[in-house]
Amino acid sequence: MARLRSSGCSGGSLCLLVLAVACLLQRAQVKKPVRCPATCSCTKESIICVGSPGVPRIIPSDISSLSLVNGTFSEIKDRMFAHLPCLQLLLLNSNSFTIIRDDAFAGLFHLEYLCFDDLDLRGNKFECDCKAKWLFLWLKMTNSTVSDVLCIGPAEYQDKKLNDVTSFDYECTTTENRNQVSTVLCLQHEIYCNFFKCLFLDFVVHQILPYQSVSVDAFNSKNDVYVAIAQPSMENCMVLEWDHIEMNFRSYDNITGQSIVGCKAILIDDQVFVVVAQLFGGSHIYKYDESWTKFVKFQDIEVSRISKPNDIELFQIDSEKFFVIADSSKAGLSTIYKWNNKGFYSYQSLHEWFRDTDAEFVDIDGKSHLILSSRSQVPIILQWNKNSKKFVPHSEIPNMEDVLAVKSFRMQNSLYITLTRFIGDSRVMKWNSKQFVEIQALPSRGAMTLQPFSFKNNHYLALGSDYTFSQIYQWDNEKNLFRIFKEIYVQAPRSFTAVSTDRRDFFFASSFKGNTQIFEHIIVDLSL
């Protein structure tokens, strides 16, 4: 098999312009309704097929996204996707391809991302030159079968096995080849190049925890990294510790309770507390006891105030430590608790009857604020009053009904927030010194969480959906927008939590109906 390549006319930018116009005209035409194939799930612009015997032929030709998962076909034939000329994203995950024809992806002039895994390439031949260096490195790092793959050229590598190719010509480091790498189709990964280097990025499964969860919280104590995982079905708050020898997360302690929906660690001096929010039996605070080497109950939280906890947020103002519990019941009160050197006591009730789903503490122009999300009103912004030392209503985020959660993050000294919506589009907004303004809408039907996180100056959003694959977006510095980076499969995701340790970066994907997964962020410098 020759290296992957695209084919098309040689008219340069004029050719691409004609093709783009053709796609737009094609989408503008009034077409007869097309029935979605039995093995697929279809929307106006994207189609996901599971267990399909081939590429569906009856789907609209103007779709921009196609996912084929667990397909039963083993060969990608010439021009197999040519009837879908407007494809921008093609995902071929968890298939078992043994043959990929030379012109398999011909005709896909708009394709930006080509991703697949679990690839078996035995019996195929490659041009083992610099243009395929990125592909060889990827094959060596995945579970693809490469031992029987032979090189068809150049002469010094002809008929050698791919595994025996240990180096490439010095020309592989020239600017021309680096730019060529940046425009070639990617396989399950992203490759970013500039004049100095090419970086190969991906998220891969590092560890699978065989239980369901709804939230994960990370904390550091005495130079070790821990995570507290809320497991309502098992009635546990499981505490895991990073094992520096085995290089994985192992069980450390287990706090039992009733329908636990949140575990949040609080570190005060050398003490470690965990707020355990429960739907029944009241919520409690546990403290780590050195003599018992486990967490023991430290105090209760008033049942009269916290009826249906939905989120726990920690914050600090002028060296004083607080946490707030957002209560989503009409009978409950979202309440702020404050540390008084002996314990935590209820400090301020925020408002009644609004069924709050999330609380986010954020510094806006040097002033402390809380943003409350609710199922019954648009998100409201409370501002800290230095005189009364209480939060007071300040403003709201208009036209944003039914927001499940608001999360804040910063990039290049600018403040952003994400707004998660189960129905309709979720939003990314930016503070412009006066208000939050929308910069991007993300399709999010069935979304329960939209979490921003950053690893090594790479900024991401993880969007979890109950109805489709979860999507990881990456910030595009040129377009100043988030674009799709990768799709992952997590059953009923409820939270994504970033954790870094031993110079390695992970994120936990909690699942309400399946296993909790730990993904690792991988960066490989291809220019070395």
CORRADA-V13615 format. One record per pair of residues at least 24 apart in sequence whose C-alpha atoms are under 10 Angstrom apart, sorted by the first residue. I is the first residue (numbers start at 1). J is the second residue. D is the distance in Angstrom with one decimal. If there is no record, write none. Layout:
<<I,J,D> <I,J,D>>
This chain:
<<1,99,8.0> <1,100,6.9> <1,101,6.4> <1,102,6.0> <1,103,9.7> <1,121,9.1> <1,123,8.6> <1,124,5.0> <1,125,4.5> <1,126,5.4> <1,127,8.1> <1,149,9.4> <1,150,9.4> <1,151,9.2> <1,152,8.6> <2,100,9.2> <2,101,8.1> <2,102,5.8> <2,103,9.1> <2,124,8.4> <2,125,6.4> <2,126,4.9> <2,127,5.8> <2,128,9.2> <2,132,9.6> <2,151,9.3> <2,152,8.2> <2,153,9.7> <3,100,10.0> <3,101,9.8> <3,102,7.4> <3,103,9.8> <3,125,8.7> <3,126,5.9> <3,127,6.1> <3,128,8.5> <3,129,9.3> <3,131,8.0> <3,132,6.5> <3,135,8.8> <4,100,9.0> <4,101,9.0> <4,102,6.8> <4,103,7.8> <4,104,8.4> <4,105,8.0> <4,106,9.5> <4,126,9.3> <4,127,9.9> <4,131,9.6> <4,132,8.5> <4,135,9.3> <4,184,8.1> <4,185,7.6> <4,186,9.7> <5,102,7.7> <5,103,7.4> <5,104,9.0> <5,105,7.6> <5,106,7.6> <5,184,7.6> <5,185,8.0> <6,102,9.5> <6,103,7.5> <6,104,9.0> <6,105,6.5> <6,106,5.3> <6,107,7.2> <6,108,7.4> <6,109,7.4> <6,111,9.4> <6,184,8.7> <6,185,8.8> <7,103,7.8> <7,105,8.4> <7,106,5.4> <7,107,6.5> <7,108,8.3> <7,109,7.9> <8,106,7.6> <8,107,6.7> <8,108,8.8> <8,109,7.3> <9,107,10.0> <9,109,9.8> <15,109,9.9> <16,109,7.7> <16,110,8.5> <19,85,8.8> <19,86,8.8> <19,109,7.7> <19,110,8.5> <20,85,9.8> <20,86,8.3> <20,109,9.0> <20,110,8.0> <22,85,9.5> <22,86,9.1> <23,61,9.2> <23,62,6.8> <23,63,9.7> <23,84,10.0> <23,85,7.6> <23,86,6.0> <23,87,9.8> <23,110,9.4> <24,62,8.5> <24,86,9.0> <25,62,9.7> <26,60,10.0> <26,61,8.2> <26,62,6.6> <26,86,9.2> <27,60,9.3> <27,61,8.7> <27,62,5.9> <27,63,8.6> <27,86,9.4> <28,62,9.6> <31,60,8.9> <32,60,9.7> <33,59,9.8> <33,60,8.9> <34,58,7.1> <34,59,6.5> <34,60,6.8> <35,59,7.5> <35,60,9.3> <36,60,9.3> <39,68,9.9> <40,67,9.2> <40,68,8.8> <40,69,9.9> <41,67,9.7> <41,467,9.6> <41,468,8.7> <42,66,9.4> <45,87,9.5> <46,87,9.3> <46,89,9.1> <46,90,9.9> <48,91,9.0> <48,468,8.2> <48,469,8.9> <49,92,9.9> <50,93,9.9> <50,94,9.8> <51,94,9.9> <51,95,9.0> <54,80,9.2> <55,80,7.4> <55,81,7.4> <55,83,10.0> <56,81,9.4> <56,83,9.9> <57,81,9.2> <57,83,7.8> <57,84,9.2> <58,83,9.8> <59,83,9.4> <59,84,8.7> <60,84,7.8> <61,85,6.8> <61,86,7.2> <61,87,8.6> <62,86,5.4> <62,87,7.4> <63,87,6.1> <63,88,8.5> <63,89,9.6> <64,88,5.1> <64,89,6.4> <64,90,8.5> <64,110,8.9> <64,111,8.6> <65,89,4.7> <65,90,6.0> <65,91,8.1> <65,111,9.4> <65,113,9.6> <66,90,5.1> <66,91,6.3> <66,92,8.5> <67,91,4.5> <67,92,6.0> <67,93,7.7> <67,115,9.4> <67,116,9.8> <67,469,9.7> <67,487,9.6> <68,92,5.0> <68,93,6.7> <68,94,8.5> <68,95,8.1> <68,116,9.4> <69,93,5.2> <69,94,5.7> <69,95,6.4> <69,116,9.3> <70,94,5.1> <70,95,4.9> <70,96,7.9> <71,95,5.4> <71,96,7.6> <71,97,9.1> <72,96,7.8> <72,97,9.2> <73,97,7.2> <73,98,9.4> <74,98,5.6> <74,99,6.7> <74,100,8.8> <74,120,9.4> <75,99,4.8> <75,100,6.0> <75,101,7.8> <75,104,9.4> <76,100,4.8> <76,101,6.1> <76,102,9.4> <76,103,9.2> <76,104,6.0> <76,105,8.7> <77,101,5.3> <77,102,8.3> <77,103,7.6> <77,104,5.3> <77,105,8.7> <78,102,6.6> <78,103,4.7> <78,104,4.1> <78,105,7.2> <78,106,7.4> <79,103,5.8> <79,104,4.8> <79,105,5.7> <79,106,5.3> <79,107,6.8> <79,108,8.8> <80,104,5.7> <80,105,6.9> <80,106,8.2> <80,107,9.3> <81,105,6.4> <81,106,7.7> <81,107,7.5> <81,108,7.3> <82,106,6.5> <82,107,5.0> <82,108,6.4> <82,109,9.5> <83,107,8.2> <83,108,8.9> <84,108,7.3> <84,109,10.0> <85,109,6.7> <85,110,7.2> <85,111,8.5> <86,110,5.9> <86,111,7.5> <87,111,5.5> <87,112,8.3> <87,113,9.2> <87,114,10.0> <88,112,5.1> <88,113,6.5> <88,114,8.5> <89,113,4.9> <89,114,6.3> <89,115,8.3> <89,484,8.9> <89,486,10.0> <90,114,5.0> <90,115,6.4> <90,116,8.6> <91,115,4.9> <91,116,6.0> <91,117,9.3> <91,187,9.2> <91,188,8.3> <91,486,9.0> <91,487,8.3> <92,116,4.5> <92,117,7.2> <92,118,9.5> <92,119,9.7> <92,187,9.4> <92,188,8.9> <93,117,5.3> <93,118,7.3> <93,119,9.0> <93,188,8.3> <93,487,9.4> <93,488,9.5> <94,118,5.6> <94,119,8.1> <95,119,7.1> <95,120,9.1> <96,120,6.3> <96,121,9.2> <96,144,9.8> <97,121,7.2> <97,122,9.6> <98,122,6.4> <98,123,7.8> <98,124,8.2> <98,145,9.6> <99,123,7.9> <99,124,7.0> <100,124,8.1> <105,185,9.8> <111,185,8.1> <112,183,8.7> <112,184,8.9> <112,185,7.0> <112,186,8.5> <113,184,9.4> <113,185,6.3> <113,186,6.2> <113,187,8.0> <113,188,8.6> <113,189,9.0> <113,190,8.4> <113,484,9.0> <113,485,8.5> <113,486,9.2> <114,184,9.6> <114,185,5.8> <114,186,5.5> <114,187,5.8> <114,188,7.1> <114,189,8.9> <114,190,9.7> <115,185,8.4> <115,186,6.3> <115,187,4.4> <115,188,4.0> <115,189,7.0> <115,190,9.2> <115,485,10.0> <115,486,8.3> <115,487,9.4> <116,186,8.9> <116,187,5.7> <116,188,5.1> <116,189,8.9> <117,142,8.0> <117,143,8.0> <117,144,7.6> <117,187,7.5> <117,188,6.4> <117,189,9.8> <118,142,7.9> <118,143,6.1> <118,144,5.8> <118,145,8.6> <119,143,7.4> <119,144,4.8> <119,145,6.9> <119,146,9.2> <120,144,5.4> <120,145,4.9> <120,146,7.4> <120,148,9.9> <120,149,9.6> <121,145,6.0> <121,146,6.4> <121,147,9.0> <121,148,8.0> <121,149,6.6> <121,150,9.9> <122,146,6.5> <122,147,7.5> <122,148,5.3> <122,149,5.4> <122,150,8.6> <123,147,9.8> <123,148,6.5> <123,149,5.9> <123,150,7.6> <124,148,8.2> <124,149,5.7> <124,150,6.7> <124,151,8.6> <124,152,9.3> <125,149,6.0> <125,150,4.9> <125,151,5.2> <125,152,5.6> <125,153,8.9> <125,158,9.6> <125,159,8.5> <125,160,9.8> <125,161,9.2> <125,162,9.0> <126,150,6.6> <126,151,4.8> <126,152,5.5> <126,153,7.2> <126,154,9.6> <126,158,9.4> <126,159,9.7> <126,161,9.9> <126,162,8.4> <127,151,5.9> <127,152,5.5> <127,153,5.0> <127,154,6.6> <127,155,9.9> <127,157,8.9> <127,158,8.7> <128,152,7.3> <128,153,5.8> <128,154,6.4> <128,155,9.6> <128,156,9.6> <128,157,7.0> <128,158,8.4> <128,160,9.6> <128,162,8.0> <128,165,8.1> <128,168,8.4> <129,153,7.5> <129,154,6.7> <129,157,9.1> <129,167,9.9> <129,168,7.0> <129,169,8.0> <129,171,9.7> <129,172,8.4> <130,167,9.7> <130,168,6.5> <130,169,7.1> <130,170,9.0> <130,171,7.3> <130,172,5.1> <130,173,8.7> <130,174,10.0> <130,177,7.2> <130,178,9.5> <130,180,9.7> <130,181,9.1> <131,172,7.8> <131,177,6.8> <131,178,9.0> <131,180,7.2> <131,181,6.9> <131,184,8.8> <132,168,9.9> <132,172,9.7> <132,181,8.3> <132,184,9.4> <133,167,9.2> <133,168,7.6> <133,172,7.8> <133,177,9.8> <133,181,8.5> <133,526,8.3> <133,527,9.9> <134,181,7.1> <134,182,9.8> <134,184,9.4> <134,186,8.8> <134,187,9.5> <134,191,8.5> <134,198,9.5> <134,199,10.0> <134,200,8.3> <134,526,7.0> <134,527,9.6> <135,181,9.7> <135,184,9.9> <135,185,9.7> <135,186,8.3> <135,187,7.8> <136,162,7.8> <136,163,8.9> <136,165,9.0> <136,166,10.0> <137,200,9.5> <137,524,9.3> <137,526,8.1> <138,186,9.6> <138,187,7.8> <138,188,8.9> <138,189,8.4> <138,200,8.7> <138,524,9.7> <138,526,10.0> <139,163,9.7> <139,187,9.3> <142,188,9.9> <142,204,9.5> <172,526,9.7> <172,527,8.0> <172,528,9.8> <173,197,8.7> <173,198,9.5> <173,526,9.1> <173,527,6.2> <173,528,8.2> <174,527,9.3> <178,526,9.2> <178,527,7.9> <181,526,9.6> <188,485,9.3> <188,486,7.5> <188,487,9.4> <189,485,8.1> <189,486,7.8> <189,522,9.5> <189,523,9.9> <190,485,7.3> <190,486,8.7> <190,523,9.7> <191,523,9.6> <191,524,9.3> <191,525,9.4> <191,526,8.7> <192,525,9.7> <192,526,9.6> <193,525,9.7> <193,526,9.2> <193,527,9.0> <196,527,8.1> <197,525,7.0> <197,526,7.3> <197,527,5.3> <197,528,8.1> <198,524,8.4> <198,525,5.8> <198,526,5.3> <198,527,5.4> <198,528,8.7> <199,522,9.8> <199,523,6.5> <199,524,5.7> <199,525,4.7> <199,526,5.9> <199,527,7.7> <199,528,9.9> <200,522,7.7> <200,523,5.5> <200,524,4.9> <200,525,6.2> <200,526,6.6> <200,527,9.7> <201,458,9.7> <201,485,9.5> <201,521,7.4> <201,522,5.5> <201,523,4.8> <201,524,6.7> <201,525,9.0> <202,485,8.7> <202,486,8.2> <202,519,9.6> <202,520,8.1> <202,521,5.9> <202,522,5.1> <202,523,6.9> <202,524,9.0> <203,472,9.3> <203,485,9.7> <203,486,8.1> <203,487,9.8> <203,488,9.0> <203,505,9.7> <203,506,8.6> <203,507,9.1> <203,518,9.7> <203,519,5.9> <203,520,5.4> <203,521,4.7> <203,522,6.0> <203,523,9.1> <204,488,9.5> <204,506,9.3> <204,518,8.5> <204,519,5.2> <204,520,5.4> <204,521,6.8> <204,522,7.3> <205,488,9.7> <205,506,9.3> <205,507,9.7> <205,508,9.9> <205,517,7.0> <205,518,5.9> <205,519,4.3> <205,520,6.2> <205,521,9.1> <206,247,9.7> <206,248,8.1> <206,249,9.9> <206,506,8.2> <206,507,9.7> <206,508,9.9> <206,517,7.9> <206,518,5.6> <206,519,5.2> <206,520,5.7> <206,521,9.3> <207,248,7.3> <207,249,8.1> <207,506,10.0> <207,508,9.4> <207,516,8.7> <207,517,6.2> <207,518,5.1> <207,519,7.1> <207,520,8.8> <208,249,9.9> <208,508,9.6> <208,509,9.8> <208,515,6.6> <208,516,6.0> <208,517,4.6> <208,518,6.1> <208,519,8.8> <209,249,9.3> <209,250,9.7> <209,508,9.9> <209,510,9.6> <209,514,9.5> <209,515,5.8> <209,516,5.1> <209,517,6.1> <209,518,7.8> <210,514,8.0> <210,515,5.1> <210,516,6.6> <210,517,8.6> <211,510,9.2> <211,511,8.3> <211,512,9.0> <211,513,8.7> <211,514,6.7> <211,515,4.9> <211,516,6.1> <211,517,9.4> <212,491,9.5> <212,492,9.7> <212,493,9.7> <212,510,6.9> <212,511,5.4> <212,512,5.4> <212,513,6.0> <212,514,5.4> <212,515,5.3> <212,516,5.8> <212,517,9.6> <213,237,9.3> <213,238,9.6> <213,260,9.5> <213,261,8.4> <213,262,9.6> <213,492,10.0> <213,493,8.8> <213,494,7.8> <213,495,8.8> <213,509,8.8> <213,510,5.2> <213,511,5.3> <213,512,5.5> <213,513,8.2> <213,514,8.3> <213,515,7.9> <213,516,6.5> <213,517,10.0> <214,260,9.0> <214,261,6.4> <214,262,7.5> <214,263,9.8> <214,492,9.3> <214,493,7.7> <214,494,5.2> <214,495,6.4> <214,496,9.6> <214,509,9.1> <214,510,5.5> <214,511,6.2> <214,512,5.8> <214,513,9.4> <214,516,9.1> <215,260,9.7> <215,261,7.1> <215,262,6.0> <215,263,7.3> <215,264,9.2> <215,311,9.4> <215,493,9.5> <215,494,6.6> <215,495,5.5> <215,496,7.9> <215,497,8.2> <215,508,9.1> <215,509,8.6> <215,510,6.1> <215,511,8.6> <215,512,9.3> <215,516,9.9> <216,262,8.0> <216,263,7.3> <216,264,8.3> <216,494,9.4> <216,495,7.0> <216,496,7.5> <216,497,6.2> <216,498,9.3> <216,499,10.0> <216,507,9.7> <216,508,7.1> <216,509,8.3> <216,510,7.0> <216,516,9.7> <217,262,8.7> <217,263,6.7> <217,264,6.0> <217,265,7.1> <217,274,9.9> <217,495,9.7> <217,496,9.5> <217,497,6.9> <217,498,8.9> <217,499,9.0> <217,508,9.3> <218,263,9.8> <218,264,8.3> <218,265,7.6> <218,497,7.6> <218,498,7.9> <218,499,6.5> <218,500,9.2> <218,508,9.7> <219,264,9.0> <219,265,6.6> <219,266,8.3> <219,267,8.3> <219,272,9.4> <219,499,8.7> <220,265,9.4> <220,267,8.5> <220,272,9.5> <220,501,9.7> <221,267,8.0> <221,270,8.1> <221,271,8.9> <221,272,7.7> <222,270,8.4> <223,501,9.9> <224,501,8.5> <224,502,9.9> <225,249,9.2> <225,499,8.4> <225,500,8.3> <225,501,6.9> <225,502,9.5> <226,250,9.4> <226,251,9.6> <226,252,8.5> <226,265,9.6> <226,499,9.1> <226,501,9.8> <227,251,9.7> <227,252,9.5> <227,263,9.3> <227,264,9.3> <227,265,8.7> <227,497,9.5> <227,499,8.5> <227,508,9.5> <228,252,9.8> <228,253,9.2> <228,254,9.1> <228,255,9.5> <228,262,8.8> <228,263,6.0> <228,264,7.1> <228,265,7.5> <228,274,8.4> <228,276,9.8> <229,254,9.5> <229,255,9.9> <229,260,9.5> <229,261,9.1> <229,262,7.8> <229,263,6.5> <229,264,9.0> <229,508,9.7> <229,510,8.5> <229,516,9.5> <230,255,9.5> <230,259,8.9> <230,260,5.9> <230,261,5.6> <230,262,5.3> <230,263,5.7> <230,264,9.2> <230,276,8.4> <230,277,8.9> <230,278,9.7> <230,510,9.1> <231,256,9.6> <231,257,9.7> <231,258,9.7> <231,259,7.6> <231,260,6.1> <231,261,6.9> <231,262,8.4> <231,263,9.3> <231,510,9.5> <231,511,9.7> <231,512,8.7> <232,256,10.0> <232,257,8.7> <232,258,7.3> <232,259,4.3> <232,260,4.6> <232,261,5.8> <232,262,8.8> <232,278,8.5> <232,279,9.1> <232,512,8.9> <233,258,8.9> <233,259,6.7> <233,260,8.2> <233,261,9.5> <233,512,8.8> <233,513,9.7> <234,258,8.7> <234,259,7.9> <234,260,8.6> <235,259,5.2> <235,260,5.8> <235,261,9.0> <235,278,9.2> <236,260,6.5> <236,261,9.3> <236,263,9.6> <236,276,9.6> <237,261,8.7> <237,262,8.0> <237,263,6.5> <237,264,9.8> <237,274,9.4> <237,275,10.0> <237,276,7.5> <237,277,9.7> <238,263,8.8> <239,263,9.3> <239,274,10.0> <239,295,9.6> <242,501,7.9> <242,502,9.3> <243,501,10.0> <243,502,10.0> <244,501,8.9> <244,502,7.6> <247,501,9.7> <247,502,8.8> <247,504,9.8> <248,518,9.6> <249,518,9.3> <252,293,9.7> <252,294,8.6> <253,288,10.0> <253,293,8.7> <253,294,6.3> <253,295,7.4> <254,294,8.2> <254,295,8.0> <255,286,8.5> <255,294,8.8> <255,295,7.0> <255,296,8.2> <255,297,9.2> <257,281,8.2> <257,282,9.5> <257,283,9.0> <257,284,9.3> <258,282,8.6> <258,283,9.2> <260,309,9.6> <261,308,9.5> <261,309,7.6> <261,310,7.3> <261,311,8.5> <261,312,10.0> <262,309,8.0> <262,310,7.6> <262,311,6.9> <262,312,7.2> <262,325,9.9> <263,311,9.4> <263,312,8.0> <264,311,9.3> <264,312,6.7> <264,313,8.0> <264,314,8.2> <264,323,9.4> <265,312,9.8> <265,314,8.8> <266,314,7.6> <266,315,9.8> <266,321,9.1> <266,322,9.4> <266,323,8.7> <267,321,9.6> <268,321,8.3> <268,339,9.1> <268,341,9.2> <273,297,9.5> <273,298,8.3> <274,298,9.3> <275,299,9.6> <275,300,9.6> <275,301,9.2> <275,312,8.2> <275,323,9.2> <275,325,9.7> <276,300,9.7> <276,301,9.5> <276,309,9.9> <276,312,9.3> <277,301,9.0> <277,306,8.8> <277,307,9.8> <277,308,8.6> <277,309,6.2> <277,310,8.1> <277,311,8.4> <277,312,8.1> <277,325,8.5> <278,306,9.2> <278,307,8.7> <278,308,7.6> <278,309,6.9> <278,310,9.2> <279,306,9.0> <279,307,7.0> <279,308,5.5> <279,309,6.7> <279,310,9.0> <280,307,8.1> <280,308,8.2> <280,309,9.9> <281,307,9.6> <282,306,7.6> <282,307,7.6> <282,308,9.2> <282,309,9.7> <283,307,8.8> <283,308,9.6> <283,309,8.4> <285,343,9.4> <285,344,8.8> <298,343,8.3> <298,344,9.9> <299,343,7.7> <299,344,8.3> <299,345,9.9> <300,344,9.5> <300,345,10.0> <301,337,9.5> <301,344,8.8> <301,345,8.5> <301,346,8.6> <302,345,9.5> <302,346,8.6> <303,332,8.7> <304,331,8.4> <304,332,7.1> <304,333,8.4> <305,331,8.0> <305,332,5.2> <305,333,5.1> <305,334,7.5> <305,335,7.3> <305,346,9.2> <305,349,8.4> <306,331,8.4> <306,332,5.3> <306,333,6.1> <306,334,7.2> <306,335,7.6> <307,331,6.6> <307,332,4.8> <307,333,7.7> <307,334,9.4> <308,332,6.7> <308,333,9.1> <308,334,9.6> <308,355,9.0> <308,356,9.6> <308,357,9.7> <309,333,9.3> <309,334,8.3> <309,355,9.8> <309,356,8.9> <309,357,8.2> <309,358,9.4> <310,334,9.6> <310,355,9.3> <310,356,7.6> <310,357,5.5> <310,358,6.6> <310,359,9.2> <310,404,10.0> <311,356,8.8> <311,357,6.6> <311,358,5.3> <311,359,6.7> <311,360,9.3> <311,405,9.2> <312,336,9.8> <312,357,10.0> <312,358,7.8> <312,359,7.3> <312,360,9.0> <313,358,8.4> <313,359,6.3> <313,360,6.5> <313,361,7.2> <313,370,9.7> <314,359,9.5> <314,360,8.8> <314,361,7.7> <315,360,9.2> <315,361,6.6> <315,362,8.9> <315,368,9.5> <315,370,9.7> <316,361,9.3> <316,368,9.2> <317,367,9.7> <317,368,7.5> <317,384,9.1> <317,389,9.6> <322,346,9.7> <322,347,8.8> <323,347,9.7> <323,359,9.9> <323,361,9.7> <324,348,9.1> <324,349,9.4> <324,350,9.5> <324,358,9.7> <324,359,7.3> <324,360,9.1> <324,361,9.3> <324,370,9.6> <325,349,9.9> <325,356,9.2> <325,357,9.5> <325,358,8.3> <325,359,7.5> <326,350,9.3> <326,355,8.2> <326,356,5.5> <326,357,6.0> <326,358,5.6> <326,359,6.0> <326,360,9.6> <326,372,7.9> <326,373,8.8> <326,374,9.3> <327,352,9.4> <327,353,9.5> <327,354,8.7> <327,355,6.2> <327,356,5.4> <327,357,6.6> <327,358,8.2> <327,359,9.5> <327,374,9.5> <328,353,8.7> <328,354,7.4> <328,355,3.8> <328,356,4.6> <328,357,5.4> <328,358,8.5> <328,373,9.8> <328,374,7.7> <328,375,8.2> <328,376,9.9> <329,353,7.4> <329,354,7.8> <329,355,5.0> <329,356,7.6> <329,357,9.2> <330,354,6.5> <330,355,5.6> <330,356,9.0> <331,355,8.7> <332,356,9.3> <334,358,9.5> <334,359,8.9> <334,372,9.3> <336,390,9.8> <336,391,9.7> <347,390,8.7> <348,389,9.9> <348,390,7.2> <348,391,8.2> <349,390,9.8> <349,391,9.6> <350,382,9.1> <350,390,9.4> <350,391,7.8> <350,392,8.5> <350,393,9.3> <356,403,9.7> <356,404,8.5> <356,405,9.3> <357,402,9.7> <357,403,8.2> <357,404,5.7> <357,405,6.5> <357,406,9.5> <358,403,8.9> <358,404,6.7> <358,405,5.1> <358,406,6.9> <358,407,9.1> <359,404,10.0> <359,405,7.5> <359,406,7.3> <359,407,8.7> <360,405,8.2> <360,406,6.3> <360,407,6.3> <360,408,7.4> <360,417,9.7> <361,406,9.6> <361,407,8.8> <361,408,8.2> <362,407,8.9> <362,408,6.8> <362,409,8.9> <362,415,9.2> <362,417,9.5> <363,408,9.4> <363,415,8.8> <364,415,7.8> <364,431,8.3> <364,433,8.5> <364,434,9.9> <364,435,10.0> <365,415,9.3> <365,431,9.5> <365,433,7.5> <365,434,9.7> <369,393,9.7> <369,394,8.9> <370,394,9.7> <371,395,9.6> <371,396,8.6> <371,397,9.3> <371,405,9.3> <371,406,7.2> <371,407,9.0> <371,408,9.7> <372,396,9.3> <372,403,9.5> <372,404,9.6> <372,405,8.1> <372,406,7.7> <373,397,9.9> <373,400,9.7> <373,401,9.2> <373,402,8.1> <373,403,5.9> <373,404,6.1> <373,405,5.7> <373,406,6.7> <373,419,8.9> <373,420,9.6> <374,401,8.2> <374,402,6.6> <374,403,6.3> <374,404,6.6> <374,405,8.1> <375,401,7.4> <375,402,4.8> <375,403,6.5> <375,404,6.9> <375,405,9.9> <376,401,7.6> <376,402,6.8> <376,403,9.1> <377,401,6.0> <377,402,6.9> <377,403,8.4> <378,402,6.8> <378,403,7.0> <379,403,7.0> <379,404,9.3> <379,405,8.9> <379,406,8.3> <379,419,9.2> <395,435,9.1> <396,435,9.3> <396,436,9.6> <397,435,8.3> <397,436,7.4> <397,437,9.2> <398,436,9.6> <400,425,9.9> <400,426,9.3> <400,427,9.0> <403,427,9.7> <403,448,9.7> <404,447,9.0> <404,448,7.0> <404,449,7.8> <404,450,9.5> <405,448,8.3> <405,449,7.2> <405,450,7.9> <405,451,9.3> <406,449,9.3> <406,450,8.4> <406,451,8.9> <407,449,9.6> <407,450,7.8> <407,451,6.8> <407,452,7.2> <408,451,8.9> <408,452,7.6> <408,453,9.7> <409,451,9.5> <409,452,6.7> <409,453,7.7> <409,454,9.1> <409,459,9.6> <410,452,9.5> <410,453,9.7> <410,454,9.6> <410,459,9.5> <411,454,9.4> <411,457,9.0> <411,458,9.9> <411,459,8.0> <411,475,9.7> <412,457,10.0> <416,452,9.7> <417,451,9.8> <417,452,8.7> <418,449,9.7> <418,450,6.8> <418,451,7.6> <418,452,7.6> <418,461,8.9> <419,449,8.9> <419,450,7.2> <419,451,9.3> <420,444,8.0> <420,446,10.0> <420,447,6.9> <420,448,6.7> <420,449,5.9> <420,450,5.5> <420,451,8.6> <420,463,8.5> <420,464,9.6> <421,445,7.7> <421,446,8.0> <421,447,6.2> <421,448,7.1> <421,449,8.2> <421,450,8.6> <422,446,4.8> <422,447,4.6> <422,448,6.0> <422,449,8.7> <422,465,8.4> <422,466,9.2> <423,447,7.6> <423,448,9.8> <426,450,8.0> <426,463,9.2> <428,461,9.8> <428,481,9.1> <428,482,9.0> <439,480,8.7> <439,481,7.6> <439,482,9.7> <440,480,9.5> <440,481,6.9> <440,482,7.9> <441,481,9.9> <441,482,9.7> <442,473,9.8> <442,482,9.0> <442,483,9.6> <444,468,9.5> <444,470,9.6> <444,471,9.7> <446,492,9.2> <447,492,9.0> <447,493,8.5> <447,494,8.8> <448,492,8.4> <448,493,7.2> <448,494,6.0> <448,495,8.0> <449,493,7.5> <449,494,6.0> <449,495,5.9> <449,496,7.7> <450,494,9.4> <450,495,8.1> <450,496,8.1> <451,495,7.5> <451,496,6.2> <451,497,7.8> <451,498,9.4> <452,496,8.7> <452,497,9.1> <452,498,9.1> <453,496,8.9> <453,497,8.0> <453,498,6.5> <453,499,9.7> <453,507,8.9> <454,498,8.1> <454,505,9.5> <455,498,8.6> <455,499,9.6> <455,500,8.6> <455,504,9.4> <455,505,6.8> <455,506,8.9> <455,521,7.7> <455,522,9.9> <455,523,10.0> <456,505,8.9> <456,521,9.7> <456,523,9.4> <460,484,9.5> <460,485,8.6> <461,485,9.4> <461,496,9.4> <462,486,9.6> <462,487,9.5> <462,488,9.7> <462,495,9.0> <462,496,6.9> <462,497,9.5> <462,507,9.8> <462,509,9.3> <463,487,9.5> <463,488,9.9> <463,493,8.9> <463,494,9.8> <463,495,9.2> <463,496,8.7> <464,488,9.2> <464,489,9.2> <464,490,7.8> <464,491,9.0> <464,492,7.5> <464,493,5.3> <464,494,7.0> <464,495,7.7> <464,496,8.3> <464,509,8.9> <464,510,9.7> <464,511,9.6> <465,489,9.5> <465,490,8.4> <465,491,8.3> <465,492,6.5> <465,493,6.5> <465,494,8.6> <466,490,8.6> <466,491,6.9> <466,492,4.6> <466,493,6.8> <466,494,9.1> <466,511,9.9> <466,512,9.6> <466,513,9.8> <467,491,8.9> <467,492,7.9> <468,492,9.2> <469,493,9.7> <470,509,9.9> <488,519,9.8> <489,517,9.8> <490,514,7.4> <490,515,8.0> <490,516,8.2> <490,517,7.8> <491,515,7.8> <491,516,9.0>>
